[in-house]
Amino acid sequence: MTPINKDVMDEIVAIARRYIYAVDARGGLNQHGNDGEDFIECSVWSLQAALEAVYLLGKEGKKWTGQ
């Protein structure tokens, strides 16, 4: 798998924070080394929305606009 550059990862984190409250509440996607913080609860519809936004970001090959 090709490594993801920082700009793309920043976009992915922004999408995750927008659609998944628990990601926003813990401050992003970095591993904390704590099961209570690294394994979060989220609804399937918020996960679906985030995955769709990331898919469209890659498909369109442009920056996410936050919508």
C-alpha positions in Angstrom: 0.0 0.0 0.0 1.3 3.5 -0.9 2.0 5.7 2.1 -0.4 8.6 2.6 1.2 12.0 2.6 0.6 14.6 5.3 -1.8 16.8 3.3 -4.0 13.8 2.4 -3.9 12.5 6.0 -4.9 16.0 7.3 -8.0 15.9 4.9 -8.9 12.4 6.2 -8.6 13.5 9.8 -10.8 16.6 9.1 -13.5 14.3 7.5 -13.3 11.9 10.5 -13.6 14.8 12.9 -16.6 16.2 11.0 -18.6 13.0 10.8 -17.6 11.0 13.9 -18.0 12.9 17.2 -15.8 10.5 19.1 -12.9 11.3 16.8 -13.4 15.0 17.3 -13.7 14.6 21.0 -10.4 12.7 21.3 -8.6 15.2 19.1 -8.0 13.1 15.9 -6.9 9.7 14.7 -3.5 9.3 16.5 -3.0 6.2 18.5 -3.0 7.0 22.3 -1.9 3.6 23.6 -5.1 3.4 25.8 -7.9 1.0 24.9 -10.5 3.5 26.4 -9.3 6.1 23.9 -8.2 4.0 21.0 -11.4 2.0 20.6 -14.3 4.4 20.2 -18.0 4.0 19.6 -19.6 5.5 16.6 -22.9 5.0 14.7 -22.8 3.1 11.5 -24.4 6.0 9.6 -21.6 8.4 10.8 -19.0 5.9 9.7 -20.7 5.5 6.4 -20.9 9.3 5.9 -17.1 9.6 6.7 -16.2 6.7 4.4 -18.3 8.2 1.5 -16.6 11.6 2.0 -13.1 10.1 1.9 -14.1 8.0 -1.2 -15.3 11.1 -3.0 -12.2 13.0 -1.9 -10.0 10.4 -3.6 -12.3 10.0 -6.6 -12.4 13.7 -7.3 -8.7 14.2 -6.4 -9.3 17.5 -4.7 -9.4 19.1 -1.3 -12.4 18.4 0.9 -14.6 21.5 1.4 -16.1 20.4 4.7 -19.6 19.7 3.4 
